[in-house]
Every structure is written in structure tokens, then in C-alpha cells.
């Protein structure tokens, strides 16, 4: 089934667009076994992120359809592996998941970004799980942020993050059925 990739700037309307598109797809899928699933990768590390999470939760509660929400800040492939045929899934978002992947293990002394091969393994596992979903009858809406309008960063870690995210976006678009970019609430379909 299709993968729909949706990117855009922070607060551009991409999550709202993705939610509406997922609900519409869910409503037009006639399977009695279908589920509408929201995979949330955000972690409330500060007040701003806490407010964003609450706003997203509130937006979903206002809808006439109930979302099944799964918190997956780290091991996204475990969630993907448990999805079943006819699920309609919205993953919000790749950007926060990648940030979490970079710093997973920080509380134990060494974040993943400092362990050789750690990030590559996480990306490889996630991509493999997404490829498996493409073979199932699961529709996956993937949301991510665009961070590429700025010049290269002097901080090596920030620039590594940006480069990895750019490569990841290219991969998502290459396997996507449709790809959208949202800016200022304006939707541009690229694929």
C-alpha cells in the first residue's frame, strides 16, 4: 500500500494536512479490520514541546474519529513490525525520531551519535521496517520537518543531523507513492 511523505517548515500546517488525509483515507477504506493509528515520536523535554504535544492531542480529540495513539520516541521499527493489514497510520514525525535516535543513551553516559555505527543501524532498521510495511496492506503517512533552507552549520553534530535528515528525506520520497511539501499552509504536491 502507499507511503505518503509530507514535509514542511515548523508550524506550516503539515500535521493538520496529514491528519485530514489519513482520516479521509481511513473513511474510504472498507475493511472491517482497519485501525486509525497515530505514532507519536515527540518527547516533552521542554515547555514548548510539551505545549506542541498537547495541541496535537487536542486536535485529534476534536475529530469525529478516534485515533489509536502509540508513543514511539525510539524503537519505531518495533511499532512498524506490529502493524497489520488495512491499518492507516500517521507517523509524526521523522525529525523528532531522528533527534531521539541521535541522543538515545545520553542518560546512560554515551549517546548513539557518539557510538560508531549506532545511527546507521537505527536508520537501517527503520528503513527495513518501512519496506516491510510497503509489502503489507498498510497505508503510512510520514511527516517530517524541512531544515534545508539555512547555510551549513559550523557545529559538526548539527550539520551531521541535517545531512542525515536530508538523506532520509530523499529515501522517503524515493519509496513514497505521493510526496507533499507544506509551507505557510500552502500544499505543493511534488510526487
C-alpha positions as a LaTeX table, in Angstrom:
\begin{tabular}{lrrr}
\hline
Residue & $x$ (\AA) & $y$ (\AA) & $z$ (\AA) \\
\hline
Unk1 & 0.00 & 0.00 & 0.00 \\
Unk2 & 1.12 & 3.58 & $-0.34$ \\
Unk3 & 3.51 & 5.64 & 1.67 \\
Unk4 & 2.67 & 9.34 & 1.64 \\
Unk5 & 5.52 & 11.65 & 2.67 \\
Unk6 & 4.66 & 15.13 & 3.99 \\
Unk7 & 7.29 & 17.71 & 4.87 \\
Unk8 & 7.38 & 21.41 & 5.58 \\
Unk9 & 8.54 & 24.09 & 7.93 \\
Unk10 & 7.74 & 24.19 & 11.63 \\
Unk11 & 4.07 & 25.14 & 12.18 \\
Unk12 & 3.43 & 25.11 & 8.44 \\
Unk13 & 0.26 & 23.03 & 8.67 \\
Unk14 & 1.84 & 19.69 & 7.70 \\
Unk15 & 0.48 & 17.72 & 10.68 \\
Unk16 & $-3.03$ & 19.10 & 10.13 \\
Unk17 & $-2.83$ & 18.21 & 6.43 \\
Unk18 & $-1.54$ & 14.71 & 7.26 \\
Unk19 & $-4.27$ & 14.11 & 9.85 \\
Unk20 & $-7.02$ & 15.15 & 7.42 \\
Unk21 & $-5.56$ & 12.99 & 4.64 \\
Unk22 & $-5.21$ & 9.96 & 6.94 \\
Unk23 & $-8.79$ & 10.31 & 8.23 \\
Unk24 & $-10.11$ & 10.64 & 4.68 \\
Unk25 & $-8.20$ & 7.53 & 3.60 \\
Unk26 & $-9.45$ & 5.68 & 6.69 \\
Unk27 & $-13.07$ & 6.63 & 5.97 \\
Unk28 & $-12.83$ & 5.40 & 2.37 \\
Unk29 & $-11.22$ & 2.07 & 3.28 \\
Unk30 & $-13.98$ & $-0.52$ & 3.55 \\
Unk31 & $-12.18$ & $-3.11$ & 5.66 \\
Unk32 & $-13.82$ & $-4.03$ & 8.95 \\
Unk33 & $-10.36$ & $-4.72$ & 10.47 \\
Unk34 & $-8.89$ & $-1.29$ & 9.87 \\
Unk35 & $-7.38$ & 0.89 & 12.60 \\
Unk36 & $-6.50$ & 4.59 & 12.51 \\
Unk37 & $-3.14$ & 4.86 & 14.27 \\
Unk38 & $-1.12$ & 7.91 & 15.28 \\
Unk39 & 2.54 & 7.15 & 16.01 \\
Unk40 & 3.96 & 9.97 & 18.11 \\
Unk41 & 7.74 & 10.34 & 18.32 \\
Unk42 & 7.87 & 13.56 & 20.31 \\
Unk43 & 9.20 & 13.68 & 23.85 \\
Unk44 & 8.28 & 16.60 & 26.09 \\
Unk45 & 11.81 & 17.72 & 27.01 \\
Unk46 & 10.81 & 21.36 & 27.48 \\
Unk47 & 7.72 & 23.53 & 27.89 \\
Unk48 & 7.48 & 24.36 & 24.19 \\
Unk49 & 7.49 & 20.69 & 23.14 \\
Unk50 & 5.01 & 19.86 & 25.89 \\
Unk51 & 2.63 & 22.52 & 24.51 \\
Unk52 & 3.04 & 21.18 & 20.96 \\
Unk53 & 2.23 & 17.64 & 22.09 \\
Unk54 & $-0.86$ & 18.80 & 23.99 \\
Unk55 & $-2.01$ & 20.83 & 20.95 \\
Unk56 & $-1.63$ & 17.80 & 18.64 \\
Unk57 & $-3.52$ & 15.60 & 21.12 \\
Unk58 & $-6.27$ & 18.20 & 21.40 \\
Unk59 & $-6.56$ & 18.46 & 17.60 \\
Unk60 & $-7.08$ & 14.71 & 17.32 \\
Unk61 & $-9.68$ & 14.70 & 20.12 \\
Unk62 & $-11.74$ & 17.29 & 18.22 \\
Unk63 & $-12.15$ & 14.91 & 15.30 \\
Unk64 & $-15.20$ & 12.67 & 14.99 \\
Unk65 & $-12.97$ & 9.60 & 14.62 \\
Unk66 & $-10.97$ & 8.02 & 17.43 \\
Unk67 & $-7.23$ & 7.67 & 16.87 \\
Unk68 & $-5.27$ & 4.86 & 18.47 \\
Unk69 & $-2.10$ & 6.64 & 19.65 \\
Unk70 & 1.21 & 4.84 & 20.10 \\
Unk71 & 4.14 & 6.63 & 21.71 \\
Unk72 & 7.31 & 5.62 & 19.85 \\
Unk73 & 10.15 & 8.02 & 20.50 \\
Unk74 & 12.91 & 5.46 & 19.95 \\
Unk75 & 12.33 & 1.94 & 18.59 \\
Unk76 & 9.98 & 2.83 & 15.73 \\
Unk77 & 10.61 & $-0.49$ & 13.95 \\
Unk78 & 9.00 & $-2.36$ & 16.87 \\
Unk79 & 5.79 & $-0.43$ & 16.26 \\
Unk80 & 6.01 & $-0.89$ & 12.50 \\
Unk81 & 6.50 & $-4.62$ & 12.91 \\
Unk82 & 3.19 & $-4.86$ & 14.83 \\
Unk83 & 1.05 & $-3.06$ & 12.26 \\
Unk84 & $-1.46$ & $-5.21$ & 10.41 \\
Unk85 & $-3.22$ & $-5.25$ & 7.07 \\
Unk86 & $-5.55$ & $-2.28$ & 6.43 \\
Unk87 & $-4.09$ & $-0.11$ & 9.20 \\
Unk88 & $-4.00$ & 3.58 & 8.31 \\
Unk89 & $-1.01$ & 5.06 & 10.10 \\
Unk90 & 0.28 & 8.59 & 10.63 \\
Unk91 & 3.86 & 8.88 & 11.93 \\
Unk92 & 4.60 & 12.35 & 13.32 \\
Unk93 & 7.43 & 12.93 & 12.98 \\
Unk94 & 10.71 & 11.75 & 11.46 \\
Unk95 & 12.55 & 14.85 & 12.68 \\
Unk96 & 11.85 & 14.21 & 16.35 \\
Unk97 & 12.52 & 10.49 & 15.96 \\
Unk98 & 15.93 & 11.21 & 14.40 \\
Unk99 & 16.74 & 13.64 & 17.22 \\
Unk100 & 15.78 & 10.94 & 19.73 \\
Unk101 & 17.95 & 8.42 & 17.84 \\
Unk102 & 20.93 & 10.78 & 18.00 \\
Unk103 & 20.72 & 11.19 & 21.76 \\
Unk104 & 19.35 & 7.84 & 22.90 \\
Unk105 & 21.74 & 6.59 & 25.59 \\
Unk106 & 22.73 & 10.08 & 26.75 \\
Unk107 & 21.23 & 9.37 & 30.18 \\
Unk108 & 23.47 & 6.27 & 30.43 \\
Unk109 & 26.63 & 8.16 & 29.52 \\
Unk110 & 27.08 & 7.83 & 25.75 \\
Unk111 & 24.53 & 8.98 & 23.18 \\
Unk112 & 24.06 & 6.99 & 19.98 \\
Unk113 & 25.64 & 9.78 & 17.90 \\
Unk114 & 28.95 & 9.10 & 19.69 \\
Unk115 & 28.84 & 5.31 & 19.16 \\
Unk116 & 30.31 & 4.11 & 15.86 \\
Unk117 & 27.62 & 2.61 & 13.63 \\
Unk118 & 24.77 & 3.25 & 16.08 \\
Unk119 & 22.86 & 5.78 & 13.95 \\
Unk120 & 23.43 & 3.79 & 10.77 \\
Unk121 & 21.97 & 0.71 & 12.44 \\
Unk122 & 18.90 & 2.63 & 13.64 \\
Unk123 & 18.32 & 4.04 & 10.15 \\
Unk124 & 18.84 & 0.64 & 8.53 \\
Unk125 & 16.33 & $-0.99$ & 10.92 \\
Unk126 & 13.74 & 1.75 & 10.39 \\
Unk127 & 14.07 & 1.59 & 6.59 \\
Unk128 & 13.80 & $-2.19$ & 6.61 \\
Unk129 & 10.61 & $-1.98$ & 8.66 \\
Unk130 & 9.14 & 0.63 & 6.32 \\
Unk131 & 9.97 & $-1.57$ & 3.31 \\
Unk132 & 8.13 & $-4.44$ & 5.03 \\
Unk133 & 5.09 & $-2.18$ & 5.52 \\
Unk134 & 5.07 & $-1.40$ & 1.82 \\
Unk135 & 4.52 & $-5.11$ & 1.17 \\
Unk136 & 1.60 & $-5.22$ & 3.63 \\
Unk137 & $-1.73$ & $-3.52$ & 3.09 \\
Unk138 & $-0.80$ & $-0.69$ & 5.48 \\
Unk139 & $-1.12$ & 2.95 & 4.43 \\
Unk140 & 1.61 & 5.05 & 6.03 \\
Unk141 & 1.58 & 8.84 & 6.21 \\
Unk142 & 5.03 & 10.13 & 7.24 \\
Unk143 & 5.52 & 13.70 & 8.50 \\
Unk144 & 8.87 & 15.49 & 8.76 \\
Unk145 & 10.31 & 19.00 & 9.03 \\
Unk146 & 12.27 & 20.83 & 6.36 \\
Unk147 & 15.55 & 22.21 & 7.73 \\
Unk148 & 17.41 & 22.80 & 4.50 \\
Unk149 & 16.98 & 26.49 & 3.70 \\
Unk150 & 19.80 & 27.51 & 6.02 \\
Unk151 & 23.51 & 27.54 & 5.14 \\
Unk152 & 25.66 & 24.71 & 6.58 \\
Unk153 & 26.10 & 24.81 & 10.33 \\
Unk154 & 29.50 & 25.23 & 11.95 \\
Unk155 & 28.58 & 22.72 & 14.65 \\
Unk156 & 29.56 & 19.29 & 13.28 \\
Unk157 & 26.82 & 17.44 & 15.15 \\
Unk158 & 24.08 & 19.79 & 13.93 \\
Unk159 & 25.39 & 19.56 & 10.37 \\
Unk160 & 25.55 & 15.74 & 10.63 \\
Unk161 & 21.92 & 15.74 & 11.78 \\
Unk162 & 20.87 & 17.97 & 8.89 \\
Unk163 & 22.76 & 15.83 & 6.35 \\
Unk164 & 21.26 & 12.60 & 7.71 \\
Unk165 & 17.78 & 14.11 & 7.68 \\
Unk166 & 18.24 & 15.26 & 4.07 \\
Unk167 & 19.38 & 11.80 & 3.01 \\
Unk168 & 16.46 & 10.27 & 4.89 \\
Unk169 & 14.00 & 12.63 & 3.17 \\
Unk170 & 15.39 & 11.62 & $-0.22$ \\
Unk171 & 14.92 & 7.96 & 0.67 \\
Unk172 & 11.34 & 8.51 & 1.85 \\
Unk173 & 10.45 & 10.36 & $-1.34$ \\
Unk174 & 12.04 & 7.61 & $-3.45$ \\
Unk175 & 9.77 & 4.94 & $-1.88$ \\
Unk176 & 6.71 & 7.18 & $-1.50$ \\
Unk177 & 3.61 & 6.94 & $-3.64$ \\
Unk178 & 2.99 & 10.66 & $-3.06$ \\
Unk179 & 5.16 & 13.45 & $-1.62$ \\
Unk180 & 3.94 & 16.84 & $-0.41$ \\
Unk181 & 5.59 & 19.97 & 0.95 \\
Unk182 & 3.57 & 22.36 & 3.11 \\
Unk183 & 4.66 & 25.97 & 3.60 \\
Unk184 & 2.53 & 28.74 & 5.10 \\
Unk185 & $-0.46$ & 26.39 & 4.87 \\
Unk186 & 0.01 & 26.04 & 1.11 \\
Unk187 & 0.26 & 22.47 & $-0.18$ \\
Unk188 & 2.65 & 21.60 & $-3.02$ \\
Unk189 & 2.45 & 18.07 & $-4.41$ \\
Unk190 & 5.88 & 17.02 & $-5.69$ \\
Unk191 & 5.20 & 13.38 & $-6.47$ \\
\hline
\end{tabular}
